[in-house]
Amino acid sequence: MFPDFQCFTALHDSDQTAEEFLEKHEFGDWGLLPIDHKKANDFNLSNGFKLLSVYKTAHGVKFLVLTNADRSKTFVCLPDEYQQLQLDDCE
């Protein structure tokens, strides 16, 4: 897991940890994604493509959990930090 510092801070400020959301992500709870994106994640999970979940902290800060296609890396970041990730880290 590769947590972004700003996301880690937001979770800490809400007395939460990335692990509680990683568990949801691991078990197919895709969080706040629209239903069509949830269905796409279900397909991606079965077919080896990248996964994306969206959650909010207890204080309402939205963040992402992304797992690359080969499942070797999972990132936890705020939406604006997602743009900074290297494309090959998330594909």
Residue frames relative to the residue before (quaternion, step in Angstrom):
aa qw qx qy qz dx dy dz
M 1.0000 0.0000 0.0000 0.0000 0.00 0.00 0.00
F 0.1337 -0.7802 0.6096 0.0415 3.52 -1.07 0.89
P 0.0810 -0.8266 0.5553 0.0430 3.62 -0.02 1.22
D 0.4239 -0.6634 0.5606 0.2569 3.53 -1.11 0.75
F 0.5718 -0.6307 0.3985 0.3413 3.59 -0.94 0.86
Q 0.6766 0.4908 -0.3100 0.4531 3.61 0.84 -0.89
C 0.6443 0.4973 -0.3218 0.4837 3.59 1.03 -0.73
F 0.6163 0.5408 -0.3352 0.4641 3.58 0.99 -0.84
T 0.6512 0.5126 -0.3054 0.4689 3.59 0.97 -0.87
A 0.6523 0.5108 -0.3144 0.4633 3.59 0.94 -0.87
L 0.6504 0.4961 -0.3151 0.4812 3.58 0.98 -0.79
H 0.6463 0.5232 -0.3124 0.4594 3.57 0.92 -0.89
D 0.6617 0.5126 -0.3014 0.4566 3.59 0.95 -0.88
S 0.7038 0.4208 -0.2496 0.5150 3.58 1.23 -0.46
D 0.4292 -0.7106 0.4399 0.3425 3.58 1.34 0.14
Q 0.5240 0.5868 -0.4289 0.4440 3.55 1.01 0.93
T 0.2843 -0.7398 0.5805 0.1867 3.54 -1.31 0.27
A 0.6099 -0.5424 0.4280 0.3881 3.54 -1.23 0.43
E 0.5947 0.6157 -0.3622 0.3688 3.59 1.02 -0.75
E 0.6457 0.5224 -0.3453 0.4369 3.61 0.94 -0.76
F 0.6927 0.4421 -0.2746 0.4993 3.60 1.08 -0.66
L 0.5880 0.5600 -0.3655 0.4550 3.58 1.14 -0.57
E 0.6223 0.5331 -0.3383 0.4627 3.57 1.06 -0.72
K 0.6316 0.5152 -0.3298 0.4763 3.59 0.98 -0.80
H 0.6541 0.5191 -0.2939 0.4652 3.56 0.93 -1.00
E 0.6560 0.5301 -0.3039 0.4432 3.58 0.93 -0.92
F 0.7681 0.3609 -0.1841 0.4958 3.58 1.01 -0.79
G 0.6502 -0.5976 0.2998 0.3609 3.58 1.18 0.55
D 0.4641 0.5946 -0.4933 0.4332 3.57 1.18 0.53
W 0.1654 -0.8499 0.4978 0.0504 3.55 -0.10 1.34
G 0.5316 -0.6879 0.3796 0.3163 3.57 1.25 0.30
L 0.8470 -0.2233 0.1873 0.4446 3.52 -1.00 -0.95
L 0.3628 0.7429 -0.4963 0.2649 3.60 1.18 0.26
P 0.5306 -0.5866 0.4901 0.3663 3.60 -1.14 0.53
I 0.6830 -0.5326 0.3193 0.3846 3.57 -1.15 0.62
D 0.6589 0.5062 -0.3314 0.4469 3.63 0.95 -0.75
H 0.6426 0.4937 -0.3190 0.4915 3.59 1.10 -0.61
K 0.6059 0.5392 -0.3522 0.4670 3.59 1.10 -0.64
K 0.6501 0.5038 -0.3092 0.4774 3.58 0.99 -0.83
A 0.6292 0.5206 -0.3306 0.4731 3.58 1.04 -0.77
N 0.6358 0.5172 -0.3300 0.4684 3.62 0.99 -0.76
D 0.6224 0.5319 -0.3427 0.4608 3.60 0.99 -0.79
F 0.6471 0.4990 -0.3037 0.4900 3.58 1.00 -0.85
N 0.6690 0.5171 -0.2946 0.4453 3.57 0.88 -0.97
L 0.6219 0.5504 -0.3314 0.4477 3.56 1.04 -0.79
S 0.7177 0.4471 -0.2438 0.4750 3.58 0.94 -0.90
N 0.7838 0.3561 -0.1549 0.4846 3.58 1.15 -0.58
G 0.5909 -0.6559 0.3421 0.3219 3.57 1.19 0.44
F 0.4850 0.6285 -0.4655 0.3913 3.58 1.04 0.75
K 0.6807 -0.4967 0.3355 0.4211 3.61 -1.25 0.26
L 0.2825 -0.7531 0.5803 0.1276 3.53 -1.28 0.59
L 0.0720 -0.7853 0.6148 0.0125 3.55 -1.12 0.75
S 0.0088 -0.7596 0.6503 0.0034 3.54 -1.03 0.89
V 0.1757 -0.7597 0.6180 0.1000 3.56 -1.23 0.57
Y 0.0114 0.7921 -0.6076 0.0570 3.54 -0.86 1.04
K 0.2632 -0.7148 0.6105 0.2170 3.55 -1.36 0.05
T 0.4710 -0.6370 0.5266 0.3083 3.52 -1.16 0.67
A 0.6903 -0.4549 0.3575 0.4345 3.56 -1.30 0.12
H 0.6902 0.4406 -0.2673 0.5080 3.59 1.23 -0.45
G 0.6102 -0.6246 0.3238 0.3644 3.58 1.27 0.28
V 0.4595 0.6626 -0.4670 0.3630 3.60 1.21 0.31
K 0.3139 -0.7622 0.5420 0.1634 3.56 -0.68 1.15
F 0.0674 0.7879 -0.6098 0.0522 3.57 -1.03 0.84
L 0.3996 -0.7208 0.5322 0.1938 3.53 -1.32 0.45
V 0.1318 -0.7102 0.6795 0.1284 3.50 -1.33 0.50
L 0.0215 -0.8118 0.5812 -0.0519 3.57 -0.64 1.16
T 0.0799 -0.7728 0.6284 0.0401 3.56 -0.97 0.88
N 0.4163 -0.7207 0.4897 0.2599 3.55 -0.82 0.97
A 0.7344 -0.4833 0.2695 0.3931 3.55 -1.28 0.46
D 0.7382 0.3971 -0.2527 0.4832 3.61 0.90 -0.76
R 0.4608 -0.7332 0.3903 0.3127 3.58 1.38 0.21
S 0.4486 0.7126 -0.4436 0.3070 3.61 1.20 0.33
K 0.7932 0.1727 -0.0905 0.5770 3.61 1.17 -0.46
T 0.0557 -0.7520 0.6557 0.0385 3.51 -1.16 0.75
F 0.1817 -0.7875 0.5867 0.0510 3.53 -0.91 1.05
V 0.1273 -0.7414 0.6542 0.0779 3.54 -1.17 0.73
C 0.2120 0.8006 -0.5242 0.1982 3.59 -0.47 1.17
L 0.5478 -0.5545 0.5023 0.3744 3.51 -1.35 0.24
P 0.6605 -0.5375 0.3342 0.4038 3.61 -1.08 0.58
D 0.6894 0.4730 -0.3105 0.4523 3.62 0.89 -0.77
E 0.6191 0.5222 -0.3503 0.4705 3.62 1.18 -0.36
Y 0.5121 0.6549 -0.4137 0.3712 3.58 1.19 -0.47
Q 0.6412 0.5413 -0.3221 0.4383 3.58 1.00 -0.79
Q 0.6733 0.5137 -0.2935 0.4434 3.58 1.13 -0.57
L 0.5425 0.6190 -0.4135 0.3893 3.59 1.19 -0.33
Q 0.5052 -0.6252 0.4916 0.3350 3.56 -1.04 0.67
L 0.5611 -0.6333 0.4114 0.3389 3.57 -0.88 0.91
D 0.6979 0.4691 -0.3064 0.4461 3.60 0.83 -0.81
D 0.5588 0.5767 -0.3980 0.4436 3.61 1.24 -0.15
C 0.7663 0.3632 -0.1831 0.4974 3.61 1.10 -0.63
E 0.6331 0.5364 -0.3474 0.4368 3.62 1.17 -0.09
